Amino acid sequence: VQLVESGGGLVQAGGSLTLSCTVSGLSFADYNIGWFRQAPGKEREAILCRDNKYGRTYYADSMMKERVTISTDSAKNTAYLQIHSLKLEDTAVYYCAGSFRDSAYYYSMESFLKAIVYWGQGTPVTVSS
């Protein structure tokens, strides 16, 4: 199983960015994808995840909620993270993670975090003024 992030780089504040997470060896039918980031000198933090079973998005960071969107394209085996209105503090390494989805109806960000199995290697994003 591999998760490979791409799309990071140097972007200007106020702009938008789309990161990709291309997966191999796992199915979106069985695994949900979430996005995390780790800013310099800080711990890795969760941003959001998507429950493919019921098509719902769960946000870990309410401060980013209005500026981020997650989507998946099963035909391309790729998940995307769109970030709008980029801020200097969005500078970080962004990671995607794959979490096993069981049959339970109830789901949450905590459910996702508890069942993470796979991580990507990360893609760095630097926001400049």
C-alpha positions as CSV (number, residue, x, y, z in Angstrom):
1,V,0.0,0.0,0.0
2,Q,1.2,3.4,-0.9
3,L,-0.1,6.9,-0.4
4,V,1.7,9.6,-2.3
5,E,1.0,13.3,-1.8
6,S,1.8,15.9,-4.4
7,G,0.9,19.5,-5.3
8,G,2.8,21.3,-2.6
9,G,5.2,24.1,-3.2
10,L,5.5,27.9,-2.8
11,V,2.3,29.8,-3.0
12,Q,1.3,33.4,-2.2
13,A,-0.9,34.3,0.7
14,G,-4.5,34.7,-0.4
15,G,-4.2,32.1,-3.1
16,S,-5.5,28.6,-3.4
17,L,-3.9,25.2,-3.6
18,T,-5.0,21.7,-4.4
19,L,-3.0,18.8,-3.0
20,S,-3.4,15.3,-4.2
21,C,-3.1,12.0,-2.5
22,T,-2.7,9.1,-4.9
23,V,-3.2,5.7,-3.4
24,S,-2.3,2.2,-4.5
25,G,-3.1,-1.1,-2.9
26,L,-6.3,0.1,-1.0
27,S,-9.8,0.9,-2.0
28,F,-11.8,3.9,-1.1
29,A,-14.7,1.5,-0.4
30,D,-12.7,0.1,2.6
31,Y,-10.6,3.0,3.6
32,N,-11.3,6.7,4.3
33,I,-8.8,9.4,3.6
34,G,-7.9,12.3,5.9
35,W,-5.5,15.2,5.7
36,F,-3.1,16.4,8.3
37,R,-0.4,19.0,8.5
38,Q,2.7,19.7,10.6
39,A,4.0,23.2,10.8
40,P,7.6,23.9,11.6
41,G,8.3,23.2,15.3
42,K,4.8,22.0,15.9
43,E,3.1,18.6,16.3
44,R,1.2,17.0,13.4
45,E,-2.5,18.0,13.5
46,A,-5.6,16.7,11.8
47,I,-7.5,18.9,9.4
48,L,-10.4,16.8,8.1
49,C,-11.4,13.5,6.8
50,R,-14.0,12.1,4.5
51,D,-16.3,9.1,5.2
52,N,-16.8,7.6,1.7
53,K,-19.4,5.2,3.1
54,Y,-21.9,8.0,3.6
55,G,-20.3,10.9,1.8
56,R,-19.7,13.0,4.9
57,T,-16.8,15.3,5.8
58,Y,-15.6,15.7,9.4
59,Y,-13.4,18.6,10.4
60,A,-10.9,18.5,13.2
61,D,-10.0,22.2,12.9
62,S,-12.9,24.5,13.0
63,M,-10.7,27.4,12.1
64,M,-9.9,25.9,8.7
65,K,-13.4,24.6,8.0
66,E,-14.4,27.5,5.8
67,R,-11.2,27.3,3.7
68,V,-10.7,23.6,3.0
69,T,-12.5,21.0,0.9
70,I,-11.8,17.3,0.6
71,S,-12.8,15.1,-2.3
72,T,-12.1,11.7,-3.8
73,D,-11.9,10.4,-7.3
74,S,-12.2,6.6,-7.2
75,A,-11.4,6.3,-10.9
76,K,-8.1,8.0,-10.4
77,N,-7.5,6.5,-6.9
78,T,-6.8,10.0,-5.7
79,A,-8.0,12.2,-2.9
80,Y,-7.7,15.9,-3.0
81,L,-7.4,18.7,-0.5
82,Q,-8.3,22.2,-1.6
83,I,-7.2,25.1,0.5
84,H,-8.5,28.6,-0.2
85,S,-7.4,32.0,1.1
86,L,-4.0,30.7,2.1
87,K,-2.4,32.3,5.1
88,L,1.3,32.4,6.2
89,E,0.4,30.1,9.1
90,D,-0.7,27.4,6.6
91,T,3.0,26.8,5.9
92,A,3.5,23.1,6.8
93,V,4.1,19.7,5.5
94,Y,0.8,18.2,4.5
95,Y,0.1,14.5,4.9
96,C,-2.7,12.2,3.9
97,A,-3.6,9.1,5.8
98,G,-5.7,6.0,5.1
99,S,-8.1,4.8,7.9
100,F,-10.0,1.5,7.8
101,R,-13.7,2.0,7.6
102,D,-15.8,-0.6,9.5
103,S,-19.5,-1.3,9.0
104,A,-20.7,0.9,11.9
105,Y,-23.2,3.7,11.0
106,Y,-21.8,6.1,13.5
107,Y,-18.6,7.8,12.4
108,S,-16.5,10.8,13.5
109,M,-13.1,12.3,13.3
110,E,-12.2,10.2,16.3
111,S,-13.3,7.1,14.5
112,F,-10.9,8.0,11.7
113,L,-8.0,8.7,14.0
114,K,-8.4,5.4,15.8
115,A,-8.3,3.4,12.6
116,I,-5.4,5.0,10.7
117,V,-3.3,2.3,9.1
118,Y,-1.4,4.1,6.4
119,W,0.5,7.4,5.9
120,G,1.9,9.3,3.0
121,Q,5.3,10.8,3.1
122,G,4.0,14.4,3.0
123,T,4.3,17.3,0.6
124,P,5.6,20.7,1.8
125,V,3.6,23.9,1.4
126,T,5.2,27.3,1.9
127,V,3.0,30.4,1.9
128,S,4.7,33.6,1.2
129,S,3.6,37.2,1.7
